[in-house]
Amino acid sequence: MRPGPRNLISDVPGLSVGNAEDHAVKTGCTVLTADTPFTAAVHVMGGAPGTRETDLLAPDKIVQQVDALVLSGGSAFGLDAASGVADTLRAQGRGFAVGDQRVPIVPGAILFDLLNGGGKDWTENPYKALGALALASAGQDFALGTAGAGTGATTADLKGGLGSASLVLDTGFTIGALVAVNALGTALADAAGHFWAAPFEFGAEFGGLGPAPHPDPARLATKRVGHNTTIAVVATDAALTQAQAQRMATAAQDGLARALVPSHTPMDGDLVFAAATGARPLGDPVADTLLIGHAAATCLARAIARGVYLATPADTDILPCWSQRFGQT
């Protein structure tokens, strides 16, 4: 296996991603969409999730496909980003057909970035407009680090950020991950800047430092409780059922745990969406789904490290970036 040409989730053919930010507020949102509806599922392991339309992603529900997935800052206010996406898609004639009406299906998840040094004294919720802007900017290339839903993200000891990574398997399937890293825990395995995700790194995609010589698994987060949540999407071009997509999301949680310590805490809302475009049929449903799940976990671990590694400094930051503490990226 090897990274795709962009090393982004948009290496999965048919997918595009858009970001929108408000740097004064220190927040933003990220939208993943496609030209046609795609199969989606979700798996939640954090104790404090914030979500929209995730119940319908269970395999027993009537709606099996969605039009977009939204990751947003803003805590509960950020759920409104999906409304801006849905309004725009409806104007484009997209959505689940109900009689003569179209209802875009846009699940979303949020992270808490309300106490990160940005100005939150808005008179009107900004997230609906940010959602529409993010959708309008969707394409195959998009910014990482201090961008989109990762704009105001933080971890225990550094700024967080938006990360992405991809893999092309020997079987031909492409897998990608997209993540907004806003964890209670830390992505660092030691005080010298090595990442927990280092064993899964390709090349120098997050510094090429290699594993920590003396990792400290007892390192505990110092971030204040309530300022948390890492939210992600893993995607593939494989033809997965909704149940198989849910297994991919479940497997990808291993990647989150490999990259952030601690993870899945009672104070995080850690959540992984899965997206499957269905372009490539499975050859062996057992072997293929096993390998796809493993690749999704690997991609998510790498994407988390990239999001932290590529964060950039801004005025009124409450934490330094990786590059400020350990050298230029």
Order of alpha helices (4+ residues) and beta strands (2+ residues): beta-beta-beta-beta-alpha-beta-beta-beta-alpha-beta-beta-beta-alpha-beta-alpha-alpha
